[in-house]
Amino acid sequence: MLLAAVASLLLLQPVPAAAPRTVTPRGDLAADEKATIDLFRNARDSVVFISTSRRVADVWTRNVYSVPKGSGSGLVWDEAGHVITNYHVIEGASGAQVQLADGRQFNATLVGASPQHDLAVLKIGGVGFKAPGRVPIGTSANLQVGQNIFAIGNPFGLDWTLTKGIVSALDRSLPSENGPDIRHLIQTDAAINPGNSGGPLLDSAGRLIGINTAIYSPSGASAGISFAVPVDTVMRVVPQLIANGRYAQPVLGVESDEELNERLKRLSGINGVFVLGINPGSSAQRAGLVPATRSMRGVVPGDVITALNGKPVSRFGDLLARLDDFQAGETVELTVQRNGTTRKLSLALDSAD
């Protein structure tokens, strides 16, 4: 009873009003903060949100529905309304919708794609379309490890998100099972997550230096290792996609197979690309390259390409990717080995067309 009485008396005591806290003036933002804010404001309007859909058929009613497939980011490329993004953002989709930073939404059409570079071009707008401001173009040729970079995109659908990091490494390659390796990639530690794909990578001057394309992460979320297609590759590929709808890669006219190539490398001890076939009329045929043949005892090796312009090649995807550094009509030097003899050949590259 005594405790209850004391508690009642305490509750009846007036509670003093809480004194308001004084706001401490912040002062001016740091110079680097101001620069980052300006960079984002200047680039934001050029970044778009891409949502894709695919058509599915109801086997019972036979009605066709459009269902969401995924989302990603993109960048307005020119005044005509071309938008660049990653190929894997639109791969397998039957439709795409593009939303600009000002809220305008458009149904997009696919202009062209290059899976080997993980790049695609969409088209939005129509008569009277007014494109937002464009990000200035930089170069990736003189990037240095350690310099600041900035990424803008839509991670997990969280639109127009800015992340910051540094260039962690240069000239990285990602192998591809069905085609050329994706080469010359920029590695960064900026927080890149699903949805950032296709968005711009900028330098501290606000110039485009790459298109964010992939992350390395066992969990699927940012683990501090991400990759971007360098802008020098974008500048070589995108104009062809806009003009022709496809990218014409320079080729030698040789055929190979990654799995069989690895087996032949282990059996022979030769580290190179075993020529398994030659396209009729190709530069490889004109140069006299000899493909492997099959016999009762198995595969009999012919020519093995061990280097291109003095740089070693050991996988077919690696060879195709190195060829991508050239243009059709240019001459390259192959180092070729056959029956223990090494020789060098000069070949003029053909076009994949």
C-alpha positions in Angstrom: 0.0 0.0 0.0 2.8 2.3 0.8 4.5 1.8 -2.5 1.2 2.4 -4.3 0.8 5.7 -2.5 4.3 6.8 -3.3 3.7 5.9 -7.0 0.5 7.9 -7.1 2.2 11.0 -5.6 5.0 10.7 -8.2 2.5 10.5 -11.1 0.8 13.7 -9.8 4.0 15.7 -9.9 4.2 18.0 -12.9 6.6 16.9 -15.7 9.0 19.6 -16.8 8.8 20.4 -20.5 11.7 19.0 -22.6 14.0 21.7 -23.7 14.3 21.9 -27.5 17.7 21.0 -28.9 19.6 23.7 -30.7 20.3 23.1 -34.4 24.0 23.4 -35.0 24.7 25.3 -38.3 26.4 23.0 -40.8 28.3 25.5 -42.8 29.3 25.1 -46.5 29.5 21.6 -48.0 32.9 20.3 -48.8 34.2 21.0 -52.3 34.1 17.3 -53.2 30.5 17.0 -52.0 29.4 19.9 -54.1 31.1 18.4 -57.1 29.3 15.0 -56.5 25.9 16.7 -56.2 26.5 18.7 -59.4 27.6 15.5 -61.2 24.4 13.7 -60.2 22.1 16.6 -61.1 23.7 17.0 -64.5 23.6 13.3 -65.4 20.3 12.2 -63.8 18.0 13.3 -66.6 19.9 11.1 -69.1 19.4 7.9 -67.0 16.3 5.9 -67.6 14.4 3.1 -65.9 13.7 0.0 -68.1 11.1 -2.6 -67.3 10.7 -5.6 -69.5 7.8 -8.0 -70.2 7.2 -11.2 -71.9 4.2 -12.8 -73.5 2.7 -16.0 -72.1 -0.2 -18.0 -73.4 -2.9 -19.5 -71.2 -3.2 -23.1 -72.5 -6.8 -23.3 -71.2 -8.2 -20.1 -72.6 -5.6 -19.5 -75.3 -5.4 -15.9 -74.3 -2.0 -14.2 -74.5 -0.9 -12.1 -71.6 2.0 -9.8 -71.0 3.7 -10.4 -67.7 6.6 -8.5 -66.0 10.1 -10.0 -66.7 12.7 -7.8 -65.1 14.1 -4.3 -64.9 17.3 -2.4 -65.4 18.8 0.9 -66.4 19.7 2.7 -69.5 21.2 5.9 -70.9 19.7 8.3 -73.5 22.3 8.3 -76.3 21.1 10.9 -78.7 18.4 13.4 -79.6 16.7 10.8 -81.8 15.7 8.9 -78.7 18.1 6.0 -78.9 18.7 4.4 -75.5 21.7 2.1 -74.7 21.5 -0.7 -72.1 22.8 -4.2 -71.5 21.8 -7.0 -73.8 21.0 -9.2 -70.7 18.5 -6.5 -69.5 16.3 -7.1 -72.6 17.3 -10.7 -73.4 14.2 -13.0 -73.7 11.8 -10.1 -73.4 9.0 -9.4 -75.9 8.5 -5.8 -74.8 10.2 -3.0 -72.9 9.0 0.2 -71.3 11.3 3.2 -70.6 10.7 5.8 -68.0 12.5 9.1 -68.0 13.5 11.0 -65.0 10.8 13.6 -65.7 8.2 10.9 -65.4 7.5 10.4 -69.1 7.0 6.7 -70.1 7.4 5.1 -73.6 7.1 1.8 -75.2 10.5 1.0 -76.6 11.4 -0.9 -79.8 14.6 -2.9 -80.1 17.0 -1.4 -82.7 19.9 -3.8 -82.4 22.0 -5.9 -79.9 25.4 -7.3 -79.6 25.4 -10.2 -77.0 29.2 -10.5 -77.2 29.6 -7.0 -75.8 26.4 -7.2 -73.6 25.1 -4.0 -75.3 21.7 -3.2 -76.8 20.0 -0.2 -78.3 16.4 0.7 -77.8 14.3 3.5 -79.5 11.8 5.6 -77.8 9.8 8.7 -78.7 8.2 9.8 -81.9 7.1 12.9 -83.7 7.9 15.9 -81.5 10.0 13.9 -79.0 12.3 16.0 -77.0 15.2 14.1 -75.4 16.6 15.1 -72.1 20.2 16.3 -71.7 22.9 13.9 -72.7 25.9 12.8 -70.6 29.2 14.0 -72.2 31.4 11.2 -73.6 34.8 10.4 -72.1 37.4 7.8 -73.0 38.4 4.6 -71.2 41.8 4.4 -72.8 43.6 6.5 -70.1 41.7 5.4 -67.0 43.9 4.7 -64.0 43.4 2.4 -61.1 42.4 4.4 -58.0 40.5 7.2 -59.7 37.0 8.0 -58.5 34.0 6.7 -60.4 30.3 7.2 -60.0 27.4 4.9 -61.0 23.7 5.9 -61.5 21.0 3.3 -61.9 18.0 1.6 -60.5 19.2 -1.1 -58.1 16.3 -3.4 -57.0 13.9 -1.0 -58.6 15.1 1.9 -56.4 15.1 4.5 -59.1 17.9 7.0 -59.8 20.4 5.8 -57.2 24.0 7.2 -57.1 26.9 5.1 -55.8 30.5 6.0 -55.7 33.8 4.0 -55.8 37.1 3.8 -57.5 38.5 2.0 -60.5 39.8 -1.3 -59.0 41.4 -2.8 -62.0 41.5 -2.5 -65.8 41.3 -4.8 -68.8 39.4 -7.6 -67.1 37.7 -10.4 -69.1 34.6 -12.4 -68.4 34.5 -15.8 -70.3 31.5 -16.7 -72.3 30.4 -20.3 -72.9 28.9 -19.6 -76.3 30.9 -16.9 -77.9 33.8 -14.4 -77.5 35.0 -13.4 -74.0 33.8 -9.9 -72.9 37.1 -8.1 -72.8 38.6 -4.8 -71.6 36.1 -4.5 -68.8 36.5 -1.9 -66.1 36.5 -3.4 -62.6 35.2 -1.1 -59.8 34.1 -1.3 -56.2 31.1 0.9 -56.5 27.9 -0.7 -55.1 26.3 -2.3 -58.1 23.2 -4.5 -57.7 20.6 -6.1 -59.9 18.8 -3.2 -61.6 22.0 -1.1 -62.1 22.8 -3.0 -65.3 22.8 -0.7 -68.3 23.3 2.5 -66.3 26.2 4.8 -66.8 29.6 4.7 -65.1 31.0 8.3 -64.9 34.4 9.8 -64.0 34.8 12.7 -61.7 34.2 15.1 -64.6 30.8 13.6 -65.2 31.9 12.0 -68.5 30.6 8.6 -69.6 33.4 6.0 -69.2 31.5 2.8 -69.2 28.1 0.9 -69.0 27.7 -1.1 -65.8 27.2 -4.7 -66.8 27.9 -7.3 -64.1 28.7 -8.0 -60.5 30.8 -10.8 -59.0 28.8 -12.0 -56.0 27.9 -15.5 -54.6 24.8 -13.9 -53.0 23.7 -11.9 -56.1 24.1 -8.6 -54.2 27.0 -6.2 -54.3 30.2 -7.7 -53.0 32.5 -4.9 -53.9 33.5 -6.3 -57.4 31.6 -5.0 -60.4 32.3 -4.6 -64.1 31.5 -2.1 -66.8 31.8 -2.2 -70.6 34.3 0.6 -71.4 33.0 3.5 -73.3 35.6 3.0 -76.1 33.9 -0.3 -76.8 30.5 1.4 -76.7 31.6 4.0 -79.2 32.7 1.3 -81.6 29.6 -0.9 -81.3 26.6 1.4 -80.7 26.9 3.3 -84.0 26.8 0.0 -85.9 23.8 -1.2 -84.0 22.0 2.1 -84.8 22.9 2.0 -88.4 22.6 -1.8 -89.2 20.9 -3.4 -86.2 23.8 -5.6 -85.6 27.6 -5.6 -85.0 29.7 -7.1 -87.7 32.7 -8.7 -86.0 35.9 -9.2 -87.9 36.6 -12.9 -88.4 39.3 -15.3 -89.6 36.9 -17.9 -90.9 38.1 -20.7 -88.5 35.9 -22.9 -86.4 36.6 -24.4 -83.0 34.9 -25.9 -79.9 35.9 -25.0 -76.3 35.3 -28.4 -74.8 37.2 -30.3 -77.6 39.9 -27.7 -77.6 40.6 -28.2 -73.9 40.8 -32.0 -74.5 43.2 -31.6 -77.3 45.3 -29.2 -75.3 45.6 -31.7 -72.5 46.5 -34.6 -74.8 49.0 -32.7 -76.9 50.5 -30.3 -74.4 50.1 -27.5 -76.9 48.5 -24.3 -75.5 46.5 -22.7 -78.3 43.3 -22.8 -80.4 43.0 -26.0 -82.5 41.5 -25.2 -85.9 38.6 -27.7 -86.2 37.0 -26.2 -89.3 37.6 -23.6 -92.0 34.8 -21.6 -93.8 35.0 -21.8 -97.6 36.3 -18.6 -99.2 37.5 -17.2 -95.9 40.9 -15.5 -95.2 41.9 -18.7 -93.2 41.3 -20.8 -96.3 43.2 -18.3 -98.5 46.1 -18.4 -96.1 46.3 -22.2 -96.3 45.3 -23.1 -92.7 44.7 -26.8 -92.2 41.9 -28.0 -89.9 42.0 -31.1 -87.7 40.8 -34.3 -89.2 39.1 -37.4 -87.8 40.5 -40.9 -88.1 39.9 -44.3 -86.6 42.2 -43.3 -83.8 40.4 -40.1 -83.1 41.1 -36.4 -83.9 44.4 -35.7 -85.8 45.4 -32.0 -85.1 46.1 -29.7 -88.0 47.0 -26.1 -87.4 47.0 -24.7 -83.8 46.8 -20.9 -83.4 49.0 -19.9 -80.5 49.2 -16.1 -80.8 47.5 -13.2 -82.5 49.8 -10.2 -83.2 52.3 -11.7 -80.7 49.7 -12.0 -77.9 49.1 -15.6 -76.7 45.6 -17.2 -77.2 44.6 -20.4 -75.5 40.8 -20.4 -75.9 38.5 -19.9 -78.9 36.6 -17.2 -77.0 39.9 -15.5 -76.2 40.8 -15.5 -79.9 37.4 -14.1 -81.0 37.6 -11.4 -78.4 41.1 -10.4 -79.5 39.9 -10.1 -83.1 37.3 -7.7 -81.9 40.1 -5.1 -81.3 40.4 -4.8 -85.1 38.2 -4.0 -88.1 37.3 -6.0 -91.1 40.0 -5.5 -93.8 42.8 -5.0 -91.3 45.8 -7.4 -91.4 46.8 -9.4 -88.4 49.6 -11.8 -87.8 48.9 -15.3 -86.6 51.5 -17.6 -84.9 50.6 -21.1 -86.0 52.0 -24.5 -84.9 51.7 -27.8 -86.8 53.6 -31.0 -86.3 56.2 -29.3 -84.1 56.9 -26.5 -86.6 56.0 -22.9 -85.8 55.3 -20.3 -88.5 53.7 -16.8 -88.8 51.0 -15.9 -91.3 49.5 -12.5 -92.3 45.8 -12.5 -92.9 43.3 -9.8 -93.9 40.3 -10.1 -91.6 36.9 -10.7 -93.2 33.6 -9.3 -91.9 31.1 -11.6 -90.2 28.5 -10.3 -92.8 
